[in-house]
Amino acid sequence: MESFRGHGGIQMLLTAEQEAQQIVSSARSLKMARLKQAKEEAEKDVDHYRSHMETEYQNKISETSGSSGNTVKQLEEETEMKIKALTESTSRVSKEIVDMLMKHVTTVRT
């Protein structure tokens, strides 16, 4: 009977070891599945961030390009307005300046 008990105890240990191996194997499988899922999620986040940054970069480039064209146009308009203002101012005072210069040139000091 003693040998039967010993044999039964060994069988129980073998069964317990097999169950433990199944549990460990199952845990490894779950761990690998979770690691794969985490990697996929991380890659998805990286792709999303990359596309967001690329879009932002392209927007800044287009703003810079567009605004430089707008800035040039605005500067040209401002320059044209200033030239017109100076021309009008010159035409108004030119007669007075010519008269003043003629007076100084023709006046003789002794």
BAVO-788648 format. One record per residue: x, y, z of N, C-alpha, C, O in turn; residue in three letters. Coordinates in steps of 0.2 Angstrom, whole numbers. Layout:
% BAVO-788648
+-------+-------+-------+-------+-------+-------+-------+-------+-------+-------+-------+-------+-----+
:  n_c1 :  n_c2 :  n_c3 : ca_c1 : ca_c2 : ca_c3 :  c_c1 :  c_c2 :  c_c3 :  o_c1 :  o_c2 :  o_c3 : res :
+-------+-------+-------+-------+-------+-------+-------+-------+-------+-------+-------+-------+-----+
:     X :     Y :     Z :     X :     Y :     Z :     X :     Y :     Z :     X :     Y :     Z : ALA :
...
+-------+-------+-------+-------+-------+-------+-------+-------+-------+-------+-------+-------+-----+
END
This chain:
% BAVO-788648
+-------+-------+-------+-------+-------+-------+-------+-------+-------+-------+-------+-------+-----+
:  n_c1 :  n_c2 :  n_c3 : ca_c1 : ca_c2 : ca_c3 :  c_c1 :  c_c2 :  c_c3 :  o_c1 :  o_c2 :  o_c3 : res :
+-------+-------+-------+-------+-------+-------+-------+-------+-------+-------+-------+-------+-----+
:     4 :    -6 :     0 :     0 :     0 :     0 :     4 :     6 :     0 :     2 :    11 :    -3 : MET :
:    10 :     6 :     3 :    14 :    11 :     4 :    17 :    13 :    -3 :    17 :    19 :    -5 : GLU :
:    18 :     8 :    -8 :    20 :    10 :   -14 :    15 :    13 :   -18 :    16 :    17 :   -23 : SER :
:     8 :    11 :   -17 :     3 :    14 :   -20 :     2 :    22 :   -19 :     1 :    26 :   -23 : PHE :
:     3 :    23 :   -12 :     3 :    30 :   -10 :     8 :    34 :   -13 :     7 :    40 :   -15 : ARG :
:    14 :    31 :   -13 :    20 :    35 :   -16 :    19 :    36 :   -23 :    20 :    41 :   -26 : GLY :
:    16 :    31 :   -27 :    14 :    32 :   -34 :     9 :    37 :   -35 :     9 :    41 :   -40 : HIS :
:     4 :    37 :   -31 :    -1 :    42 :   -31 :     1 :    49 :   -30 :    -1 :    54 :   -33 : GLY :
:     6 :    50 :   -25 :     9 :    56 :   -24 :    13 :    59 :   -29 :    13 :    65 :   -31 : GLY :
:    17 :    54 :   -33 :    21 :    56 :   -39 :    16 :    58 :   -44 :    17 :    63 :   -48 : ILE :
:    11 :    54 :   -45 :     6 :    56 :   -50 :     3 :    63 :   -49 :     2 :    67 :   -54 : GLN :
:     1 :    65 :   -43 :    -2 :    71 :   -41 :     4 :    77 :   -42 :     2 :    82 :   -45 : MET :
:    10 :    75 :   -41 :    15 :    80 :   -42 :    16 :    81 :   -50 :    17 :    87 :   -52 : LEU :
:    16 :    76 :   -54 :    16 :    77 :   -61 :    10 :    81 :   -64 :    11 :    85 :   -68 : LEU :
:     4 :    79 :   -61 :    -2 :    83 :   -63 :    -1 :    90 :   -61 :    -3 :    95 :   -65 : THR :
:     1 :    92 :   -55 :     2 :    99 :   -53 :     7 :   102 :   -57 :     6 :   108 :   -59 : ALA :
:    13 :    99 :   -59 :    18 :   102 :   -63 :    15 :   103 :   -70 :    17 :   108 :   -73 : GLU :
:    11 :    99 :   -73 :     8 :   100 :   -79 :     4 :   106 :   -79 :     4 :   110 :   -84 : GLN :
:     0 :   106 :   -74 :    -5 :   112 :   -73 :    -1 :   119 :   -72 :    -3 :   124 :   -75 : GLU :
:     5 :   118 :   -69 :     9 :   124 :   -68 :    12 :   126 :   -74 :    12 :   132 :   -76 : ALA :
:    14 :   121 :   -78 :    17 :   123 :   -85 :    12 :   126 :   -89 :    13 :   131 :   -93 : GLN :
:     5 :   124 :   -89 :     0 :   127 :   -93 :    -1 :   134 :   -91 :    -3 :   138 :   -95 : GLN :
:    -1 :   135 :   -84 :    -2 :   142 :   -82 :     3 :   146 :   -84 :     2 :   152 :   -86 : ILE :
:    10 :   144 :   -83 :    15 :   148 :   -86 :    15 :   149 :   -93 :    16 :   155 :   -95 : VAL :
:    13 :   144 :   -97 :    13 :   145 :  -104 :     7 :   150 :  -106 :     8 :   154 :  -110 : SER :
:     1 :   149 :  -103 :    -4 :   154 :  -104 :    -2 :   161 :  -102 :    -4 :   166 :  -106 : SER :
:     2 :   162 :   -96 :     4 :   168 :   -94 :     9 :   171 :   -99 :     8 :   177 :  -101 : ALA :
:    13 :   167 :  -102 :    18 :   169 :  -107 :    14 :   172 :  -113 :    16 :   177 :  -116 : ARG :
:     9 :   168 :  -115 :     5 :   169 :  -121 :     2 :   176 :  -120 :     2 :   180 :  -125 : SER :
:    -1 :   177 :  -114 :    -5 :   183 :  -113 :     0 :   189 :  -113 :    -1 :   194 :  -115 : LEU :
:     6 :   188 :  -110 :    11 :   193 :  -110 :    13 :   195 :  -117 :    14 :   201 :  -118 : LYS :
:    15 :   190 :  -121 :    17 :   191 :  -128 :    11 :   195 :  -132 :    12 :   200 :  -136 : MET :
:     5 :   193 :  -131 :    -1 :   196 :  -134 :    -1 :   204 :  -132 :    -2 :   208 :  -136 : ALA :
:     0 :   205 :  -125 :    -1 :   211 :  -123 :     5 :   216 :  -125 :     4 :   222 :  -127 : ARG :
:    11 :   213 :  -126 :    17 :   216 :  -128 :    16 :   218 :  -136 :    17 :   224 :  -138 : LEU :
:    13 :   214 :  -140 :    11 :   215 :  -147 :     6 :   221 :  -147 :     7 :   225 :  -151 : LYS :
:     1 :   220 :  -143 :    -4 :   225 :  -143 :    -1 :   232 :  -141 :    -3 :   237 :  -144 : GLN :
:     3 :   232 :  -136 :     6 :   239 :  -134 :    11 :   241 :  -139 :    11 :   248 :  -140 : ALA :
:    14 :   237 :  -143 :    19 :   239 :  -148 :    14 :   242 :  -154 :    16 :   248 :  -156 : LYS :
:     9 :   239 :  -155 :     4 :   242 :  -161 :     1 :   249 :  -159 :     1 :   253 :  -163 : GLU :
:    -1 :   249 :  -152 :    -3 :   255 :  -150 :     2 :   261 :  -150 :     0 :   267 :  -152 : GLU :
:     8 :   259 :  -148 :    14 :   264 :  -148 :    15 :   266 :  -155 :    16 :   272 :  -157 : ALA :
:    15 :   262 :  -160 :    16 :   264 :  -167 :    11 :   268 :  -170 :    12 :   273 :  -173 : GLU :
:     5 :   266 :  -168 :    -1 :   270 :  -170 :    -1 :   278 :  -167 :    -2 :   282 :  -171 : LYS :
:     1 :   278 :  -161 :     2 :   285 :  -158 :     8 :   289 :  -161 :     7 :   295 :  -162 : ASP :
:    13 :   285 :  -163 :    19 :   288 :  -166 :    17 :   291 :  -173 :    18 :   296 :  -175 : VAL :
:    13 :   287 :  -176 :    11 :   289 :  -183 :     6 :   295 :  -183 :     6 :   299 :  -187 : ASP :
:     2 :   295 :  -178 :    -3 :   300 :  -177 :     1 :   307 :  -175 :    -1 :   312 :  -178 : HIS :
:     6 :   306 :  -171 :    10 :   312 :  -169 :    14 :   314 :  -175 :    14 :   321 :  -176 : TYR :
:    17 :   310 :  -178 :    21 :   312 :  -184 :    16 :   315 :  -189 :    18 :   321 :  -192 : ARG :
:    10 :   313 :  -191 :     6 :   316 :  -196 :     4 :   323 :  -193 :     3 :   327 :  -197 : SER :
:     2 :   323 :  -187 :     0 :   330 :  -184 :     6 :   335 :  -184 :     5 :   341 :  -186 : HIS :
:    12 :   333 :  -183 :    18 :   337 :  -183 :    19 :   339 :  -191 :    21 :   345 :  -192 : MET :
:    18 :   335 :  -195 :    19 :   336 :  -202 :    14 :   341 :  -205 :    16 :   346 :  -209 : GLU :
:     8 :   340 :  -203 :     3 :   345 :  -205 :     4 :   352 :  -202 :     3 :   357 :  -206 : THR :
:     6 :   352 :  -196 :     8 :   358 :  -193 :    14 :   362 :  -196 :    14 :   368 :  -198 : GLU :
:    19 :   358 :  -198 :    24 :   360 :  -202 :    22 :   363 :  -209 :    24 :   368 :  -211 : TYR :
:    18 :   359 :  -212 :    16 :   361 :  -219 :    12 :   368 :  -218 :    12 :   372 :  -223 : GLN :
:     8 :   368 :  -213 :     4 :   375 :  -212 :     8 :   381 :  -211 :     7 :   386 :  -214 : ASN :
:    14 :   380 :  -207 :    18 :   385 :  -206 :    22 :   387 :  -212 :    23 :   393 :  -213 : LYS :
:    24 :   382 :  -216 :    27 :   384 :  -222 :    22 :   387 :  -227 :    25 :   392 :  -230 : ILE :
:    16 :   385 :  -227 :    11 :   389 :  -232 :    10 :   396 :  -229 :     9 :   400 :  -233 : SER :
:    10 :   397 :  -223 :     8 :   403 :  -220 :    14 :   408 :  -221 :    13 :   414 :  -223 : GLU :
:    20 :   405 :  -221 :    26 :   409 :  -222 :    27 :   411 :  -229 :    28 :   417 :  -231 : THR :
:    25 :   406 :  -234 :    26 :   408 :  -241 :    20 :   413 :  -243 :    22 :   418 :  -246 : SER :
:    14 :   412 :  -240 :     9 :   416 :  -242 :    10 :   423 :  -239 :     8 :   428 :  -242 : GLY :
:    12 :   423 :  -233 :    12 :   430 :  -229 :    18 :   434 :  -232 :    18 :   440 :  -232 : SER :
:    23 :   430 :  -235 :    29 :   434 :  -238 :    26 :   438 :  -244 :    28 :   443 :  -246 : SER :
:    22 :   434 :  -248 :    19 :   437 :  -254 :    14 :   443 :  -252 :    14 :   448 :  -255 : GLY :
:    10 :   442 :  -247 :     6 :   447 :  -245 :    10 :   453 :  -242 :     8 :   459 :  -243 : ASN :
:    15 :   451 :  -238 :    20 :   457 :  -236 :    23 :   461 :  -241 :    23 :   467 :  -241 : THR :
:    25 :   458 :  -246 :    28 :   461 :  -252 :    23 :   466 :  -255 :    24 :   471 :  -257 : VAL :
:    17 :   463 :  -256 :    12 :   467 :  -259 :    10 :   473 :  -255 :     9 :   478 :  -257 : LYS :
:     9 :   472 :  -248 :     7 :   477 :  -244 :    13 :   482 :  -244 :    11 :   488 :  -244 : GLN :
:    19 :   480 :  -244 :    25 :   485 :  -244 :    25 :   489 :  -250 :    26 :   495 :  -250 : LEU :
:    23 :   486 :  -256 :    23 :   490 :  -262 :    17 :   495 :  -262 :    18 :   500 :  -265 : GLU :
:    12 :   493 :  -259 :     6 :   498 :  -259 :     8 :   504 :  -254 :     7 :   509 :  -256 : GLU :
:    11 :   502 :  -249 :    13 :   507 :  -244 :    18 :   512 :  -247 :    18 :   518 :  -247 : GLU :
:    23 :   509 :  -251 :    28 :   513 :  -254 :    25 :   518 :  -260 :    27 :   523 :  -260 : THR :
:    20 :   515 :  -263 :    17 :   519 :  -268 :    13 :   525 :  -265 :    13 :   530 :  -268 : GLU :
:    10 :   523 :  -260 :     6 :   529 :  -256 :    11 :   534 :  -254 :     9 :   540 :  -254 : MET :
:    17 :   532 :  -251 :    21 :   537 :  -249 :    24 :   541 :  -254 :    25 :   547 :  -254 : LYS :
:    26 :   538 :  -260 :    28 :   541 :  -266 :    23 :   547 :  -268 :    25 :   552 :  -270 : ILE :
:    17 :   545 :  -269 :    12 :   549 :  -271 :    11 :   555 :  -266 :    11 :   561 :  -268 : LYS :
:    12 :   554 :  -259 :    11 :   559 :  -254 :    17 :   564 :  -255 :    16 :   570 :  -255 : ALA :
:    23 :   561 :  -256 :    29 :   566 :  -257 :    29 :   570 :  -263 :    30 :   576 :  -264 : LEU :
:    26 :   567 :  -269 :    25 :   570 :  -275 :    20 :   576 :  -274 :    22 :   582 :  -277 : THR :
:    15 :   575 :  -271 :    10 :   580 :  -270 :    13 :   586 :  -265 :    12 :   592 :  -267 : GLU :
:    16 :   584 :  -260 :    20 :   589 :  -256 :    25 :   593 :  -260 :    25 :   599 :  -259 : SER :
:    29 :   590 :  -264 :    34 :   593 :  -268 :    30 :   598 :  -272 :    33 :   604 :  -273 : THR :
:    25 :   596 :  -276 :    22 :   600 :  -281 :    19 :   606 :  -277 :    18 :   612 :  -280 : SER :
:    17 :   606 :  -271 :    14 :   611 :  -267 :    19 :   616 :  -265 :    18 :   622 :  -266 : ARG :
:    25 :   614 :  -263 :    30 :   619 :  -260 :    35 :   621 :  -265 :    39 :   625 :  -264 : VAL :
:    35 :   618 :  -271 :    40 :   619 :  -276 :    41 :   626 :  -278 :    46 :   629 :  -279 : SER :
:    35 :   629 :  -279 :    35 :   637 :  -281 :    38 :   641 :  -276 :    42 :   645 :  -277 : LYS :
:    36 :   639 :  -270 :    39 :   643 :  -264 :    47 :   642 :  -264 :    50 :   647 :  -262 : GLU :
:    49 :   636 :  -265 :    56 :   635 :  -264 :    60 :   638 :  -270 :    65 :   641 :  -269 : ILE :
:    57 :   638 :  -276 :    60 :   641 :  -281 :    61 :   649 :  -280 :    66 :   652 :  -281 : VAL :
:    55 :   652 :  -278 :    55 :   659 :  -276 :    61 :   661 :  -271 :    64 :   666 :  -271 : ASP :
:    61 :   657 :  -266 :    66 :   658 :  -260 :    73 :   657 :  -263 :    77 :   661 :  -261 : MET :
:    74 :   652 :  -267 :    81 :   651 :  -270 :    83 :   657 :  -275 :    88 :   660 :  -274 : LEU :
:    78 :   659 :  -279 :    79 :   665 :  -283 :    81 :   671 :  -279 :    85 :   675 :  -281 : MET :
:    77 :   672 :  -273 :    79 :   678 :  -269 :    86 :   678 :  -266 :    89 :   683 :  -266 : LYS :
:    88 :   672 :  -264 :    94 :   672 :  -261 :   100 :   672 :  -266 :   105 :   675 :  -265 : HIS :
:    99 :   670 :  -272 :   104 :   670 :  -277 :   104 :   677 :  -280 :   110 :   679 :  -282 : VAL :
:    99 :   681 :  -281 :    99 :   687 :  -284 :   100 :   693 :  -279 :   102 :   699 :  -281 : THR :
:   100 :   691 :  -273 :   102 :   697 :  -268 :   109 :   697 :  -267 :   113 :   692 :  -266 : THR :
:   111 :   703 :  -267 :   119 :   705 :  -266 :   120 :   708 :  -260 :   116 :   712 :  -258 : VAL :
:   125 :   705 :  -256 :   126 :   708 :  -250 :   133 :   712 :  -250 :   137 :   710 :  -254 : ARG :
:   133 :   717 :  -247 :   139 :   721 :  -247 :   142 :   722 :  -240 :   147 :   725 :  -240 : THR :
+-------+-------+-------+-------+-------+-------+-------+-------+-------+-------+-------+-------+-----+
END
